[in-house]
Amino acid sequence: MSGPVLRGERVLLRPLEPGDEPILRAAREDPSVADWWGAVEEGFPFTDFPAATRFAIVVDGEVAGLVQYAEEPDPDSRHAEIDVFLGPGHQGAGHGPDAMATLSRHLLEDRGHHRLTLSAAVGNDRAIRSYEKVGFRAVGVTEASWRDRHGTWRDEVLMERVVRP
Ligand SMILES: CC(C)(COP(=O)(O)OP(=O)(O)OC[C@H]1O[C@@H](n2cnc3c(N)ncnc32)[C@H](O)[C@@H]1OP(=O)(O)O)[C@@H](O)C(=O)NCCC(=O)NCCS
């Protein structure tokens, strides 16, 4: 897979490689991630696919997680949406904000976006705090917008980071 390699303070974001799948799948299936990302869909591709461009988050040479973006191509509503997870052994050490800041910089500076969005389930306070740390702000709560792996429809905090053109 091709694409840029992006350097953060401690993380490196690089295109996914076929060998990443077992590590990412184990991380994605861990309850600390599945609680907020939902159950792993059948055939979840640990590769790029048309709807999302994905990067491995690498810390000290080890694959720690995944960050992805999806772009709205309509020039009149152009923006990019971001999602992220770190495996259980890599959470709580500041790598999430580092990865988000690094990808945000790429989207704003290299890909010409002025508006970045994301959603976090109400209650995922660590995620919300880590996004606030890199300049996202909560703009409201969407109701019953995401069904978790236990079948419950959950509310989500919609967040955005905007550099007004
Ligand atoms: C959410 C996630 C990306 C955050 O990355 P991280 O590197 O673990 O985050 P950090 O350790 O840097 O913590 C970020 C901030 O949240 C704070 N925080 C940690 N736990 C918290 C909690 N329970 N409530 C509120 N704030 C909390 C930290 O103190 C830190 O803020 P500070 O630097 O001002 O003290 C990562 O934990 C993760 O992937 N979790 C599992 C999957 C997930 O939730 N993905 C996001 C779905 S929207």
The ligand as a Tripos MOL2 file, in Angstrom:
@<TRIPOS>MOLECULE
LIG
   48    50     1     0     0
SMALL
NO_CHARGES

@<TRIPOS>ATOM
      1 C1         -9.1720    7.2600   23.0940 C.3       1 LIG1
      2 C2         -7.6840    7.0720   22.8540 C.3       1 LIG1
      3 C3         -7.3620    7.2730   21.3700 C.3       1 LIG1
      4 C4         -6.9610    8.1790   23.6710 C.3       1 LIG1
      5 O1         -5.5700    8.0550   23.4730 O.3       1 LIG1
      6 P1         -4.5900    7.8670   24.7390 P.3       1 LIG1
      7 O2         -3.2210    7.9850   24.2630 O.co2     1 LIG1
      8 O3         -4.9650    6.6110   25.4580 O.co2     1 LIG1
      9 O4         -5.0030    9.1310   25.6200 O.3       1 LIG1
     10 P2         -4.1790    9.8200   26.7910 P.3       1 LIG1
     11 O5         -3.5850    8.8280   27.6830 O.co2     1 LIG1
     12 O6         -3.2060   10.7930   26.2240 O.co2     1 LIG1
     13 O7         -5.2990   10.6390   27.5450 O.3       1 LIG1
     14 C5         -5.8420   11.7650   26.9330 C.3       1 LIG1
     15 C6         -6.3490   12.6830   28.0080 C.3       1 LIG1
     16 O8         -7.5050   12.0910   28.6010 O.3       1 LIG1
     17 C7         -7.3620   12.0920   30.0040 C.3       1 LIG1
     18 N1         -8.1050   10.9480   30.5230 N.ar      1 LIG1
     19 C8         -7.6930    9.6670   30.6460 C.ar      1 LIG1
     20 N2         -8.6860    8.9110   31.1440 N.ar      1 LIG1
     21 C9         -9.7350    9.7540   31.3380 C.ar      1 LIG1
     22 C10       -11.0560    9.5950   31.8180 C.ar      1 LIG1
     23 N3        -11.5200    8.4110   32.1970 N.pl3     1 LIG1
     24 N4        -11.8560   10.6880   31.8710 N.ar      1 LIG1
     25 C11       -11.4240   11.9090   31.4700 C.ar      1 LIG1
     26 N5        -10.1740   12.1260   30.9890 N.ar      1 LIG1
     27 C12        -9.3670   11.0600   30.9340 C.ar      1 LIG1
     28 C13        -5.8760   12.0260   30.2240 C.3       1 LIG1
     29 O9         -5.5360   12.4720   31.5440 O.3       1 LIG1
     30 C14        -5.3790   12.9460   29.1360 C.3       1 LIG1
     31 O10        -5.5470   14.2940   29.4460 O.3       1 LIG1
     32 P3         -4.3730   15.1830   30.1330 P.3       1 LIG1
     33 O11        -3.1600   14.9860   29.2870 O.co2     1 LIG1
     34 O12        -4.9240   16.5600   30.0880 O.co2     1 LIG1
     35 O13        -4.1570   14.6400   31.5040 O.co2     1 LIG1
     36 C15        -7.1920    5.6560   23.3100 C.3       1 LIG1
     37 O14        -7.2720    5.5630   24.7150 O.3       1 LIG1
     38 C16        -7.9850    4.5310   22.6730 C.2       1 LIG1
     39 O15        -7.7260    4.1520   21.5600 O.2       1 LIG1
     40 N6         -8.9780    3.9820   23.4350 N.am      1 LIG1
     41 C17        -9.7470    2.8090   22.9940 C.3       1 LIG1
     42 C18       -10.5660    3.0200   21.7090 C.3       1 LIG1
     43 C19       -11.3220    4.3330   21.6720 C.2       1 LIG1
     44 O16       -11.9420    4.7560   22.6340 O.2       1 LIG1
     45 N7        -11.2390    4.9830   20.5150 N.am      1 LIG1
     46 C20       -11.8900    6.2530   20.2870 C.3       1 LIG1
     47 C21       -13.2880    6.0570   19.8210 C.3       1 LIG1
     48 S1        -14.0940    7.6450   19.5710 S.3       1 LIG1
@<TRIPOS>BOND
     1     1     2 1
     2     2     3 1
     3     2     4 1
     4     2    36 1
     5     4     5 1
     6     5     6 1
     7     6     7 2
     8     6     8 1
     9     6     9 1
    10     9    10 1
    11    10    11 2
    12    10    12 1
    13    10    13 1
    14    13    14 1
    15    14    15 1
    16    15    16 1
    17    15    30 1
    18    16    17 1
    19    17    18 1
    20    17    28 1
    21    18    19 ar
    22    18    27 ar
    23    19    20 ar
    24    20    21 ar
    25    21    22 ar
    26    21    27 ar
    27    22    23 1
    28    22    24 ar
    29    24    25 ar
    30    25    26 ar
    31    26    27 ar
    32    28    29 1
    33    28    30 1
    34    30    31 1
    35    31    32 1
    36    32    33 2
    37    32    34 1
    38    32    35 1
    39    36    37 1
    40    36    38 1
    41    38    39 2
    42    38    40 1
    43    40    41 1
    44    41    42 1
    45    42    43 1
    46    43    44 2
    47    43    45 1
    48    45    46 1
    49    46    47 1
    50    47    48 1
@<TRIPOS>SUBSTRUCTURE
     1 LIG1         1 GROUP 0 **** ****
